[in-house]
Amino acid sequence: MKRSRFSDEQIIGILKEHQAGLSARDLCRKHGVSEPTFYKWRSRYGGMEVSDAKRLKALEEENARLKKLLAESMMDVSALREMLGKNF
């Protein structure tokens, strides 16, 4: 996944500026991002605080780790079944 130039804290700060009354177009020009990127951020981080964003990131990392563990265990089970099938 591509790494963002902006941290979660910076993104939330930009969104708070928008809530304070600045237009999306002006914010995008000021910070050098495209409008679709701004609206993607707003849909993902809208209404969040910095602590909420950190928690979300931690949960996403844990979810990715658990998915990887599940995939590895399923491969192990599949290999064991295949070996048992050949022996009998």
PDB file of N, CA, C and O in Angstrom:
ATOM      1  N   MET A   1       0.836  -1.167   0.000  1.00  0.00           N
ATOM      2  CA  MET A   1       0.000   0.000   0.000  1.00  0.00           C
ATOM      3  C   MET A   1       0.890   1.243   0.000  1.00  0.00           C
ATOM      4  O   MET A   1       1.916   1.290   0.679  1.00  0.00           O
ATOM      5  N   LYS A   2       0.486   2.221  -0.755  1.00  0.00           N
ATOM      6  CA  LYS A   2       1.270   3.437  -0.883  1.00  0.00           C
ATOM      7  C   LYS A   2       1.233   4.239   0.417  1.00  0.00           C
ATOM      8  O   LYS A   2       0.183   4.367   1.046  1.00  0.00           O
ATOM      9  N   ARG A   3       2.357   4.764   0.802  1.00  0.00           N
ATOM     10  CA  ARG A   3       2.479   5.544   2.027  1.00  0.00           C
ATOM     11  C   ARG A   3       2.060   6.988   1.758  1.00  0.00           C
ATOM     12  O   ARG A   3       2.491   7.591   0.775  1.00  0.00           O
ATOM     13  N   SER A   4       1.232   7.531   2.620  1.00  0.00           N
ATOM     14  CA  SER A   4       0.739   8.886   2.471  1.00  0.00           C
ATOM     15  C   SER A   4       1.792   9.901   2.903  1.00  0.00           C
ATOM     16  O   SER A   4       2.614   9.624   3.776  1.00  0.00           O
ATOM     17  N   ARG A   5       1.758  11.076   2.284  1.00  0.00           N
ATOM     18  CA  ARG A   5       2.648  12.155   2.702  1.00  0.00           C
ATOM     19  C   ARG A   5       2.189  12.756   4.017  1.00  0.00           C
ATOM     20  O   ARG A   5       2.974  13.394   4.719  1.00  0.00           O
ATOM     21  N   PHE A   6       0.926  12.558   4.354  1.00  0.00           N
ATOM     22  CA  PHE A   6       0.337  13.161   5.535  1.00  0.00           C
ATOM     23  C   PHE A   6       0.071  12.097   6.598  1.00  0.00           C
ATOM     24  O   PHE A   6      -0.375  10.991   6.291  1.00  0.00           O
ATOM     25  N   SER A   7       0.348  12.446   7.836  1.00  0.00           N
ATOM     26  CA  SER A   7       0.031  11.533   8.936  1.00  0.00           C
ATOM     27  C   SER A   7      -1.457  11.652   9.259  1.00  0.00           C
ATOM     28  O   SER A   7      -2.135  12.572   8.801  1.00  0.00           O
ATOM     29  N   ASP A   8      -1.947  10.711  10.051  1.00  0.00           N
ATOM     30  CA  ASP A   8      -3.348  10.749  10.442  1.00  0.00           C
ATOM     31  C   ASP A   8      -3.677  12.045  11.187  1.00  0.00           C
ATOM     32  O   ASP A   8      -4.756  12.613  11.018  1.00  0.00           O
ATOM     33  N   GLU A   9      -2.738  12.500  12.007  1.00  0.00           N
ATOM     34  CA  GLU A   9      -2.954  13.729  12.768  1.00  0.00           C
ATOM     35  C   GLU A   9      -3.089  14.934  11.839  1.00  0.00           C
ATOM     36  O   GLU A   9      -3.936  15.801  12.053  1.00  0.00           O
ATOM     37  N   GLN A  10      -2.246  14.979  10.806  1.00  0.00           N
ATOM     38  CA  GLN A  10      -2.310  16.086   9.859  1.00  0.00           C
ATOM     39  C   GLN A  10      -3.622  16.063   9.073  1.00  0.00           C
ATOM     40  O   GLN A  10      -4.228  17.108   8.836  1.00  0.00           O
ATOM     41  N   ILE A  11      -4.053  14.872   8.673  1.00  0.00           N
ATOM     42  CA  ILE A  11      -5.299  14.740   7.920  1.00  0.00           C
ATOM     43  C   ILE A  11      -6.470  15.223   8.768  1.00  0.00           C
ATOM     44  O   ILE A  11      -7.332  15.953   8.277  1.00  0.00           O
ATOM     45  N   ILE A  12      -6.506  14.823  10.034  1.00  0.00           N
ATOM     46  CA  ILE A  12      -7.588  15.241  10.918  1.00  0.00           C
ATOM     47  C   ILE A  12      -7.536  16.753  11.129  1.00  0.00           C
ATOM     48  O   ILE A  12      -8.579  17.402  11.220  1.00  0.00           O
ATOM     49  N   GLY A  13      -6.337  17.314  11.207  1.00  0.00           N
ATOM     50  CA  GLY A  13      -6.206  18.768  11.316  1.00  0.00           C
ATOM     51  C   GLY A  13      -6.768  19.486  10.102  1.00  0.00           C
ATOM     52  O   GLY A  13      -7.439  20.509  10.243  1.00  0.00           O
ATOM     53  N   ILE A  14      -6.504  18.967   8.921  1.00  0.00           N
ATOM     54  CA  ILE A  14      -7.032  19.556   7.688  1.00  0.00           C
ATOM     55  C   ILE A  14      -8.554  19.471   7.684  1.00  0.00           C
ATOM     56  O   ILE A  14      -9.229  20.427   7.301  1.00  0.00           O
ATOM     57  N   LEU A  15      -9.092  18.342   8.104  1.00  0.00           N
ATOM     58  CA  LEU A  15     -10.553  18.189   8.139  1.00  0.00           C
ATOM     59  C   LEU A  15     -11.192  19.126   9.162  1.00  0.00           C
ATOM     60  O   LEU A  15     -12.310  19.597   8.958  1.00  0.00           O
ATOM     61  N   LYS A  16     -10.492  19.394  10.250  1.00  0.00           N
ATOM     62  CA  LYS A  16     -11.016  20.340  11.241  1.00  0.00           C
ATOM     63  C   LYS A  16     -11.034  21.764  10.682  1.00  0.00           C
ATOM     64  O   LYS A  16     -11.923  22.552  11.002  1.00  0.00           O
ATOM     65  N   GLU A  17     -10.049  22.083   9.849  1.00  0.00           N
ATOM     66  CA  GLU A  17     -10.061  23.392   9.183  1.00  0.00           C
ATOM     67  C   GLU A  17     -11.297  23.517   8.307  1.00  0.00           C
ATOM     68  O   GLU A  17     -11.921  24.576   8.243  1.00  0.00           O
ATOM     69  N   HIS A  18     -11.647  22.423   7.632  1.00  0.00           N
ATOM     70  CA  HIS A  18     -12.837  22.428   6.773  1.00  0.00           C
ATOM     71  C   HIS A  18     -14.092  22.627   7.621  1.00  0.00           C
ATOM     72  O   HIS A  18     -14.997  23.362   7.226  1.00  0.00           O
ATOM     73  N   GLN A  19     -14.149  21.980   8.774  1.00  0.00           N
ATOM     74  CA  GLN A  19     -15.306  22.136   9.657  1.00  0.00           C
ATOM     75  C   GLN A  19     -15.392  23.561  10.198  1.00  0.00           C
ATOM     76  O   GLN A  19     -16.480  24.043  10.515  1.00  0.00           O
ATOM     77  N   ALA A  20     -14.256  24.227  10.301  1.00  0.00           N
ATOM     78  CA  ALA A  20     -14.229  25.600  10.796  1.00  0.00           C
ATOM     79  C   ALA A  20     -14.750  26.599   9.773  1.00  0.00           C
ATOM     80  O   ALA A  20     -15.004  27.756  10.109  1.00  0.00           O
ATOM     81  N   GLY A  21     -14.911  26.163   8.531  1.00  0.00           N
ATOM     82  CA  GLY A  21     -15.514  27.056   7.550  1.00  0.00           C
ATOM     83  C   GLY A  21     -14.752  27.268   6.267  1.00  0.00           C
ATOM     84  O   GLY A  21     -15.280  27.897   5.350  1.00  0.00           O
ATOM     85  N   LEU A  22     -13.533  26.771   6.157  1.00  0.00           N
ATOM     86  CA  LEU A  22     -12.790  26.929   4.902  1.00  0.00           C
ATOM     87  C   LEU A  22     -13.360  25.989   3.844  1.00  0.00           C
ATOM     88  O   LEU A  22     -13.811  24.888   4.162  1.00  0.00           O
ATOM     89  N   SER A  23     -13.339  26.423   2.591  1.00  0.00           N
ATOM     90  CA  SER A  23     -13.870  25.585   1.524  1.00  0.00           C
ATOM     91  C   SER A  23     -12.889  24.457   1.191  1.00  0.00           C
ATOM     92  O   SER A  23     -11.685  24.577   1.418  1.00  0.00           O
ATOM     93  N   ALA A  24     -13.421  23.375   0.655  1.00  0.00           N
ATOM     94  CA  ALA A  24     -12.599  22.221   0.303  1.00  0.00           C
ATOM     95  C   ALA A  24     -11.572  22.595  -0.763  1.00  0.00           C
ATOM     96  O   ALA A  24     -10.423  22.157  -0.705  1.00  0.00           O
ATOM     97  N   ARG A  25     -11.983  23.396  -1.722  1.00  0.00           N
ATOM     98  CA  ARG A  25     -11.082  23.782  -2.805  1.00  0.00           C
ATOM     99  C   ARG A  25      -9.891  24.580  -2.271  1.00  0.00           C
ATOM    100  O   ARG A  25      -8.751  24.356  -2.680  1.00  0.00           O
ATOM    101  N   ASP A  26     -10.165  25.517  -1.353  1.00  0.00           N
ATOM    102  CA  ASP A  26      -9.077  26.322  -0.777  1.00  0.00           C
ATOM    103  C   ASP A  26      -8.127  25.454   0.047  1.00  0.00           C
ATOM    104  O   ASP A  26      -6.910  25.621  -0.025  1.00  0.00           O
ATOM    105  N   LEU A  27      -8.681  24.535   0.822  1.00  0.00           N
ATOM    106  CA  LEU A  27      -7.837  23.643   1.622  1.00  0.00           C
ATOM    107  C   LEU A  27      -6.965  22.767   0.737  1.00  0.00           C
ATOM    108  O   LEU A  27      -5.785  22.562   1.023  1.00  0.00           O
ATOM    109  N   CYS A  28      -7.546  22.254  -0.333  1.00  0.00           N
ATOM    110  CA  CYS A  28      -6.779  21.392  -1.240  1.00  0.00           C
ATOM    111  C   CYS A  28      -5.630  22.161  -1.876  1.00  0.00           C
ATOM    112  O   CYS A  28      -4.525  21.638  -2.015  1.00  0.00           O
ATOM    113  N   ARG A  29      -5.894  23.390  -2.257  1.00  0.00           N
ATOM    114  CA  ARG A  29      -4.851  24.216  -2.858  1.00  0.00           C
ATOM    115  C   ARG A  29      -3.770  24.544  -1.823  1.00  0.00           C
ATOM    116  O   ARG A  29      -2.579  24.519  -2.134  1.00  0.00           O
ATOM    117  N   LYS A  30      -4.186  24.849  -0.605  1.00  0.00           N
ATOM    118  CA  LYS A  30      -3.248  25.226   0.455  1.00  0.00           C
ATOM    119  C   LYS A  30      -2.316  24.078   0.825  1.00  0.00           C
ATOM    120  O   LYS A  30      -1.123  24.289   1.040  1.00  0.00           O
ATOM    121  N   HIS A  31      -2.862  22.852   0.900  1.00  0.00           N
ATOM    122  CA  HIS A  31      -2.081  21.700   1.350  1.00  0.00           C
ATOM    123  C   HIS A  31      -1.547  20.836   0.205  1.00  0.00           C
ATOM    124  O   HIS A  31      -0.796  19.889   0.440  1.00  0.00           O
ATOM    125  N   GLY A  32      -1.928  21.156  -1.015  1.00  0.00           N
ATOM    126  CA  GLY A  32      -1.381  20.444  -2.166  1.00  0.00           C
ATOM    127  C   GLY A  32      -1.937  19.044  -2.363  1.00  0.00           C
ATOM    128  O   GLY A  32      -1.200  18.126  -2.722  1.00  0.00           O
ATOM    129  N   VAL A  33      -3.231  18.875  -2.132  1.00  0.00           N
ATOM    130  CA  VAL A  33      -3.874  17.578  -2.376  1.00  0.00           C
ATOM    131  C   VAL A  33      -5.016  17.783  -3.355  1.00  0.00           C
ATOM    132  O   VAL A  33      -5.498  18.900  -3.541  1.00  0.00           O
ATOM    133  N   SER A  34      -5.447  16.688  -3.982  1.00  0.00           N
ATOM    134  CA  SER A  34      -6.555  16.788  -4.916  1.00  0.00           C
ATOM    135  C   SER A  34      -7.878  16.727  -4.160  1.00  0.00           C
ATOM    136  O   SER A  34      -7.942  16.241  -3.031  1.00  0.00           O
ATOM    137  N   GLU A  35      -8.924  17.224  -4.795  1.00  0.00           N
ATOM    138  CA  GLU A  35     -10.233  17.206  -4.148  1.00  0.00           C
ATOM    139  C   GLU A  35     -10.737  15.790  -3.893  1.00  0.00           C
ATOM    140  O   GLU A  35     -11.295  15.538  -2.826  1.00  0.00           O
ATOM    141  N   PRO A  36     -10.561  14.839  -4.843  1.00  0.00           N
ATOM    142  CA  PRO A  36     -10.991  13.461  -4.526  1.00  0.00           C
ATOM    143  C   PRO A  36     -10.284  12.885  -3.302  1.00  0.00           C
ATOM    144  O   PRO A  36     -10.887  12.150  -2.520  1.00  0.00           O
ATOM    145  N   THR A  37      -9.003  13.222  -3.139  1.00  0.00           N
ATOM    146  CA  THR A  37      -8.264  12.767  -1.958  1.00  0.00           C
ATOM    147  C   THR A  37      -8.869  13.365  -0.701  1.00  0.00           C
ATOM    148  O   THR A  37      -9.036  12.671   0.302  1.00  0.00           O
ATOM    149  N   PHE A  38      -9.197  14.647  -0.750  1.00  0.00           N
ATOM    150  CA  PHE A  38      -9.803  15.307   0.403  1.00  0.00           C
ATOM    151  C   PHE A  38     -11.113  14.628   0.791  1.00  0.00           C
ATOM    152  O   PHE A  38     -11.357  14.375   1.971  1.00  0.00           O
ATOM    153  N   TYR A  39     -11.953  14.335  -0.193  1.00  0.00           N
ATOM    154  CA  TYR A  39     -13.248  13.726   0.108  1.00  0.00           C
ATOM    155  C   TYR A  39     -13.097  12.274   0.574  1.00  0.00           C
ATOM    156  O   TYR A  39     -13.910  11.779   1.355  1.00  0.00           O
ATOM    157  N   LYS A  40     -12.054  11.598   0.091  1.00  0.00           N
ATOM    158  CA  LYS A  40     -11.774  10.248   0.587  1.00  0.00           C
ATOM    159  C   LYS A  40     -11.371  10.314   2.060  1.00  0.00           C
ATOM    160  O   LYS A  40     -11.813   9.500   2.871  1.00  0.00           O
ATOM    161  N   TRP A  41     -10.531  11.287   2.395  1.00  0.00           N
ATOM    162  CA  TRP A  41     -10.147  11.486   3.796  1.00  0.00           C
ATOM    163  C   TRP A  41     -11.372  11.792   4.637  1.00  0.00           C
ATOM    164  O   TRP A  41     -11.525  11.258   5.735  1.00  0.00           O
ATOM    165  N   ARG A  42     -12.248  12.653   4.123  1.00  0.00           N
ATOM    166  CA  ARG A  42     -13.430  13.048   4.891  1.00  0.00           C
ATOM    167  C   ARG A  42     -14.335  11.857   5.150  1.00  0.00           C
ATOM    168  O   ARG A  42     -14.918  11.748   6.229  1.00  0.00           O
ATOM    169  N   SER A  43     -14.462  10.960   4.173  1.00  0.00           N
ATOM    170  CA  SER A  43     -15.301   9.785   4.392  1.00  0.00           C
ATOM    171  C   SER A  43     -14.664   8.815   5.377  1.00  0.00           C
ATOM    172  O   SER A  43     -15.369   8.117   6.106  1.00  0.00           O
ATOM    173  N   ARG A  44     -13.343   8.768   5.403  1.00  0.00           N
ATOM    174  CA  ARG A  44     -12.661   7.839   6.295  1.00  0.00           C
ATOM    175  C   ARG A  44     -12.452   8.403   7.697  1.00  0.00           C
ATOM    176  O   ARG A  44     -12.684   7.707   8.685  1.00  0.00           O
ATOM    177  N   TYR A  45     -12.018   9.654   7.789  1.00  0.00           N
ATOM    178  CA  TYR A  45     -11.636  10.236   9.069  1.00  0.00           C
ATOM    179  C   TYR A  45     -12.629  11.276   9.597  1.00  0.00           C
ATOM    180  O   TYR A  45     -12.394  11.850  10.660  1.00  0.00           O
ATOM    181  N   GLY A  46     -13.716  11.530   8.895  1.00  0.00           N
ATOM    182  CA  GLY A  46     -14.657  12.568   9.303  1.00  0.00           C
ATOM    183  C   GLY A  46     -15.221  12.321  10.696  1.00  0.00           C
ATOM    184  O   GLY A  46     -15.726  11.235  10.982  1.00  0.00           O
ATOM    185  N   GLY A  47     -15.136  13.311  11.549  1.00  0.00           N
ATOM    186  CA  GLY A  47     -15.672  13.213  12.907  1.00  0.00           C
ATOM    187  C   GLY A  47     -14.765  12.507  13.900  1.00  0.00           C
ATOM    188  O   GLY A  47     -15.143  12.314  15.056  1.00  0.00           O
ATOM    189  N   MET A  48     -13.583  12.124  13.468  1.00  0.00           N
ATOM    190  CA  MET A  48     -12.664  11.416  14.364  1.00  0.00           C
ATOM    191  C   MET A  48     -11.735  12.384  15.078  1.00  0.00           C
ATOM    192  O   MET A  48     -11.459  13.488  14.610  1.00  0.00           O
ATOM    193  N   GLU A  49     -11.273  11.932  16.210  1.00  0.00           N
ATOM    194  CA  GLU A  49     -10.203  12.615  16.921  1.00  0.00           C
ATOM    195  C   GLU A  49      -8.911  11.846  16.643  1.00  0.00           C
ATOM    196  O   GLU A  49      -8.951  10.753  16.078  1.00  0.00           O
ATOM    197  N   VAL A  50      -7.788  12.400  17.029  1.00  0.00           N
ATOM    198  CA  VAL A  50      -6.492  11.767  16.777  1.00  0.00           C
ATOM    199  C   VAL A  50      -6.420  10.400  17.459  1.00  0.00           C
ATOM    200  O   VAL A  50      -5.906   9.443  16.881  1.00  0.00           O
ATOM    201  N   SER A  51      -6.932  10.309  18.684  1.00  0.00           N
ATOM    202  CA  SER A  51      -6.881   9.031  19.403  1.00  0.00           C
ATOM    203  C   SER A  51      -7.718   7.968  18.695  1.00  0.00           C
ATOM    204  O   SER A  51      -7.342   6.796  18.678  1.00  0.00           O
ATOM    205  N   ASP A  52      -8.855   8.368  18.107  1.00  0.00           N
ATOM    206  CA  ASP A  52      -9.685   7.429  17.361  1.00  0.00           C
ATOM    207  C   ASP A  52      -8.943   6.905  16.127  1.00  0.00           C
ATOM    208  O   ASP A  52      -9.032   5.722  15.797  1.00  0.00           O
ATOM    209  N   ALA A  53      -8.219   7.786  15.458  1.00  0.00           N
ATOM    210  CA  ALA A  53      -7.472   7.395  14.260  1.00  0.00           C
ATOM    211  C   ALA A  53      -6.349   6.417  14.621  1.00  0.00           C
ATOM    212  O   ALA A  53      -6.094   5.455  13.897  1.00  0.00           O
ATOM    213  N   LYS A  54      -5.685   6.677  15.746  1.00  0.00           N
ATOM    214  CA  LYS A  54      -4.622   5.758  16.173  1.00  0.00           C
ATOM    215  C   LYS A  54      -5.196   4.396  16.506  1.00  0.00           C
ATOM    216  O   LYS A  54      -4.599   3.371  16.175  1.00  0.00           O
ATOM    217  N   ARG A  55      -6.349   4.376  17.160  1.00  0.00           N
ATOM    218  CA  ARG A  55      -7.006   3.107  17.497  1.00  0.00           C
ATOM    219  C   ARG A  55      -7.416   2.367  16.224  1.00  0.00           C
ATOM    220  O   ARG A  55      -7.242   1.152  16.133  1.00  0.00           O
ATOM    221  N   LEU A  56      -7.955   3.083  15.251  1.00  0.00           N
ATOM    222  CA  LEU A  56      -8.343   2.483  13.981  1.00  0.00           C
ATOM    223  C   LEU A  56      -7.141   1.851  13.295  1.00  0.00           C
ATOM    224  O   LEU A  56      -7.234   0.736  12.782  1.00  0.00           O
ATOM    225  N   LYS A  57      -6.021   2.549  13.283  1.00  0.00           N
ATOM    226  CA  LYS A  57      -4.812   2.034  12.640  1.00  0.00           C
ATOM    227  C   LYS A  57      -4.320   0.771  13.349  1.00  0.00           C
ATOM    228  O   LYS A  57      -3.907  -0.189  12.698  1.00  0.00           O
ATOM    229  N   ALA A  58      -4.366   0.772  14.690  1.00  0.00           N
ATOM    230  CA  ALA A  58      -3.940  -0.402  15.452  1.00  0.00           C
ATOM    231  C   ALA A  58      -4.850  -1.593  15.167  1.00  0.00           C
ATOM    232  O   ALA A  58      -4.376  -2.722  15.039  1.00  0.00           O
ATOM    233  N   LEU A  59      -6.149  -1.345  15.069  1.00  0.00           N
ATOM    234  CA  LEU A  59      -7.084  -2.427  14.774  1.00  0.00           C
ATOM    235  C   LEU A  59      -6.879  -2.977  13.363  1.00  0.00           C
ATOM    236  O   LEU A  59      -6.978  -4.186  13.149  1.00  0.00           O
ATOM    237  N   GLU A  60      -6.596  -2.101  12.406  1.00  0.00           N
ATOM    238  CA  GLU A  60      -6.338  -2.551  11.041  1.00  0.00           C
ATOM    239  C   GLU A  60      -5.082  -3.414  10.972  1.00  0.00           C
ATOM    240  O   GLU A  60      -5.059  -4.429  10.277  1.00  0.00           O
ATOM    241  N   GLU A  61      -4.037  -3.009  11.696  1.00  0.00           N
ATOM    242  CA  GLU A  61      -2.802  -3.806  11.719  1.00  0.00           C
ATOM    243  C   GLU A  61      -3.041  -5.163  12.368  1.00  0.00           C
ATOM    244  O   GLU A  61      -2.546  -6.180  11.882  1.00  0.00           O
ATOM    245  N   GLU A  62      -3.798  -5.186  13.463  1.00  0.00           N
ATOM    246  CA  GLU A  62      -4.098  -6.451  14.128  1.00  0.00           C
ATOM    247  C   GLU A  62      -4.934  -7.352  13.220  1.00  0.00           C
ATOM    248  O   GLU A  62      -4.712  -8.562  13.168  1.00  0.00           O
ATOM    249  N   ASN A  63      -5.881  -6.770  12.515  1.00  0.00           N
ATOM    250  CA  ASN A  63      -6.715  -7.533  11.595  1.00  0.00           C
ATOM    251  C   ASN A  63      -5.874  -8.149  10.477  1.00  0.00           C
ATOM    252  O   ASN A  63      -6.080  -9.308  10.116  1.00  0.00           O
ATOM    253  N   ALA A  64      -4.938  -7.389   9.931  1.00  0.00           N
ATOM    254  CA  ALA A  64      -4.061  -7.908   8.879  1.00  0.00           C
ATOM    255  C   ALA A  64      -3.202  -9.063   9.403  1.00  0.00           C
ATOM    256  O   ALA A  64      -2.999 -10.062   8.712  1.00  0.00           O
ATOM    257  N   ARG A  65      -2.703  -8.912  10.633  1.00  0.00           N
ATOM    258  CA  ARG A  65      -1.887  -9.968  11.234  1.00  0.00           C
ATOM    259  C   ARG A  65      -2.712 -11.244  11.441  1.00  0.00           C
ATOM    260  O   ARG A  65      -2.230 -12.344  11.171  1.00  0.00           O
ATOM    261  N   LEU A  66      -3.942 -11.098  11.916  1.00  0.00           N
ATOM    262  CA  LEU A  66      -4.797 -12.258  12.144  1.00  0.00           C
ATOM    263  C   LEU A  66      -5.190 -12.942  10.830  1.00  0.00           C
ATOM    264  O   LEU A  66      -5.271 -14.169  10.768  1.00  0.00           O
ATOM    265  N   LYS A  67      -5.433 -12.153   9.789  1.00  0.00           N
ATOM    266  CA  LYS A  67      -5.736 -12.732   8.481  1.00  0.00           C
ATOM    267  C   LYS A  67      -4.561 -13.551   7.957  1.00  0.00           C
ATOM    268  O   LYS A  67      -4.747 -14.620   7.376  1.00  0.00           O
ATOM    269  N   LYS A  68      -3.351 -13.038   8.167  1.00  0.00           N
ATOM    270  CA  LYS A  68      -2.155 -13.752   7.728  1.00  0.00           C
ATOM    271  C   LYS A  68      -2.009 -15.065   8.487  1.00  0.00           C
ATOM    272  O   LYS A  68      -1.689 -16.092   7.889  1.00  0.00           O
ATOM    273  N   LEU A  69      -2.244 -15.041   9.812  1.00  0.00           N
ATOM    274  CA  LEU A  69      -2.166 -16.260  10.611  1.00  0.00           C
ATOM    275  C   LEU A  69      -3.204 -17.285  10.156  1.00  0.00           C
ATOM    276  O   LEU A  69      -2.904 -18.476  10.073  1.00  0.00           O
ATOM    277  N   LEU A  70      -4.404 -16.834   9.866  1.00  0.00           N
ATOM    278  CA  LEU A  70      -5.457 -17.734   9.401  1.00  0.00           C
ATOM    279  C   LEU A  70      -5.082 -18.364   8.066  1.00  0.00           C
ATOM    280  O   LEU A  70      -5.270 -19.565   7.877  1.00  0.00           O
ATOM    281  N   ALA A  71      -4.562 -17.579   7.152  1.00  0.00           N
ATOM    282  CA  ALA A  71      -4.170 -18.104   5.847  1.00  0.00           C
ATOM    283  C   ALA A  71      -3.063 -19.147   5.991  1.00  0.00           C
ATOM    284  O   ALA A  71      -3.093 -20.182   5.325  1.00  0.00           O
ATOM    285  N   GLU A  72      -2.089 -18.878   6.858  1.00  0.00           N
ATOM    286  CA  GLU A  72      -1.005 -19.844   7.065  1.00  0.00           C
ATOM    287  C   GLU A  72      -1.522 -21.134   7.676  1.00  0.00           C
ATOM    288  O   GLU A  72      -1.101 -22.217   7.268  1.00  0.00           O
ATOM    289  N   SER A  73      -2.429 -21.044   8.646  1.00  0.00           N
ATOM    290  CA  SER A  73      -2.961 -22.263   9.265  1.00  0.00           C
ATOM    291  C   SER A  73      -3.816 -23.051   8.279  1.00  0.00           C
ATOM    292  O   SER A  73      -3.808 -24.281   8.308  1.00  0.00           O
ATOM    293  N   MET A  74      -4.549 -22.368   7.412  1.00  0.00           N
ATOM    294  CA  MET A  74      -5.338 -23.068   6.401  1.00  0.00           C
ATOM    295  C   MET A  74      -4.428 -23.791   5.405  1.00  0.00           C
ATOM    296  O   MET A  74      -4.757 -24.883   4.941  1.00  0.00           O
ATOM    297  N   MET A  75      -3.281 -23.179   5.075  1.00  0.00           N
ATOM    298  CA  MET A  75      -2.332 -23.841   4.183  1.00  0.00           C
ATOM    299  C   MET A  75      -1.746 -25.079   4.851  1.00  0.00           C
ATOM    300  O   MET A  75      -1.571 -26.110   4.201  1.00  0.00           O
ATOM    301  N   ASP A  76      -1.441 -24.986   6.147  1.00  0.00           N
ATOM    302  CA  ASP A  76      -0.914 -26.135   6.885  1.00  0.00           C
ATOM    303  C   ASP A  76      -1.925 -27.277   6.903  1.00  0.00           C
ATOM    304  O   ASP A  76      -1.565 -28.430   6.668  1.00  0.00           O
ATOM    305  N   VAL A  77      -3.166 -26.964   7.175  1.00  0.00           N
ATOM    306  CA  VAL A  77      -4.225 -27.986   7.208  1.00  0.00           C
ATOM    307  C   VAL A  77      -4.376 -28.623   5.838  1.00  0.00           C
ATOM    308  O   VAL A  77      -4.520 -29.841   5.728  1.00  0.00           O
ATOM    309  N   SER A  78      -4.343 -27.810   4.803  1.00  0.00           N
ATOM    310  CA  SER A  78      -4.470 -28.329   3.442  1.00  0.00           C
ATOM    311  C   SER A  78      -3.316 -29.266   3.103  1.00  0.00           C
ATOM    312  O   SER A  78      -3.529 -30.316   2.496  1.00  0.00           O
ATOM    313  N   ALA A  79      -2.109 -28.901   3.485  1.00  0.00           N
ATOM    314  CA  ALA A  79      -0.942 -29.747   3.211  1.00  0.00           C
ATOM    315  C   ALA A  79      -1.036 -31.054   3.991  1.00  0.00           C
ATOM    316  O   ALA A  79      -0.703 -32.112   3.456  1.00  0.00           O
ATOM    317  N   LEU A  80      -1.477 -31.000   5.231  1.00  0.00           N
ATOM    318  CA  LEU A  80      -1.618 -32.223   6.027  1.00  0.00           C
ATOM    319  C   LEU A  80      -2.682 -33.143   5.442  1.00  0.00           C
ATOM    320  O   LEU A  80      -2.482 -34.356   5.388  1.00  0.00           O
ATOM    321  N   ARG A  81      -3.791 -32.597   5.011  1.00  0.00           N
ATOM    322  CA  ARG A  81      -4.838 -33.425   4.381  1.00  0.00           C
ATOM    323  C   ARG A  81      -4.327 -34.084   3.113  1.00  0.00           C
ATOM    324  O   ARG A  81      -4.633 -35.242   2.827  1.00  0.00           O
ATOM    325  N   GLU A  82      -3.543 -33.325   2.357  1.00  0.00           N
ATOM    326  CA  GLU A  82      -2.997 -33.857   1.116  1.00  0.00           C
ATOM    327  C   GLU A  82      -2.038 -35.023   1.402  1.00  0.00           C
ATOM    328  O   GLU A  82      -2.052 -36.035   0.700  1.00  0.00           O
ATOM    329  N   MET A  83      -1.215 -34.870   2.427  1.00  0.00           N
ATOM    330  CA  MET A  83      -0.291 -35.936   2.796  1.00  0.00           C
ATOM    331  C   MET A  83      -1.027 -37.173   3.309  1.00  0.00           C
ATOM    332  O   MET A  83      -0.638 -38.297   2.995  1.00  0.00           O
ATOM    333  N   LEU A  84      -2.076 -36.977   4.087  1.00  0.00           N
ATOM    334  CA  LEU A  84      -2.845 -38.103   4.605  1.00  0.00           C
ATOM    335  C   LEU A  84      -3.579 -38.819   3.474  1.00  0.00           C
ATOM    336  O   LEU A  84      -3.722 -40.041   3.495  1.00  0.00           O
ATOM    337  N   GLY A  85      -4.033 -38.070   2.509  1.00  0.00           N
ATOM    338  CA  GLY A  85      -4.737 -38.658   1.375  1.00  0.00           C
ATOM    339  C   GLY A  85      -3.832 -39.548   0.545  1.00  0.00           C
ATOM    340  O   GLY A  85      -4.309 -40.536  -0.013  1.00  0.00           O
ATOM    341  N   LYS A  86      -2.571 -39.247   0.443  1.00  0.00           N
ATOM    342  CA  LYS A  86      -1.633 -40.040  -0.350  1.00  0.00           C
ATOM    343  C   LYS A  86      -1.244 -41.323   0.370  1.00  0.00           C
ATOM    344  O   LYS A  86      -0.964 -42.334  -0.274  1.00  0.00           O
ATOM    345  N   ASN A  87      -1.225 -41.291   1.701  1.00  0.00           N
ATOM    346  CA  ASN A  87      -0.809 -42.459   2.460  1.00  0.00           C
ATOM    347  C   ASN A  87      -1.868 -43.545   2.506  1.00  0.00           C
ATOM    348  O   ASN A  87      -1.533 -44.725   2.607  1.00  0.00           O
ATOM    349  N   PHE A  88      -3.121 -43.178   2.436  1.00  0.00           N
ATOM    350  CA  PHE A  88      -4.175 -44.188   2.554  1.00  0.00           C
ATOM    351  C   PHE A  88      -4.786 -44.497   1.257  1.00  0.00           C
ATOM    352  O   PHE A  88      -5.691 -45.329   1.182  1.00  0.00           O
TER     353      PHE A  88
END
